[in-house]
Amino acid sequence: MKFLIPLALEELSINILAEGDYYCGDLLKVVLMSEETFWINSPKLAAELSELITSNWQTLTEEAPELLKEYLLWKKRL
């Protein structure tokens, strides 16, 4: 995780709705579903993810509101 999440965040900074193999936004969904302990132990990466979501709020609202719900659940878990 400590190597993959930074790569995923880099890709998400280019395109918040980046696709893996399945659908638009699946990379973000997988990142948000990562283990809580990783995020608790990596506060800088958690802050980076939050900043990415915040800076892309409008895009997510319009194109993938379900990912905003996932983000809010992620925030609650931390």
Secondary structure, 3 states (H helix, E strand, C coil): CCCHHHHHHHHHHHCCCCCCCCCCCHHHHHHHCCCHHHHHHCHHHHHHHHHHHHHCHHHHHHHCHHHHHHHHHHHHHC
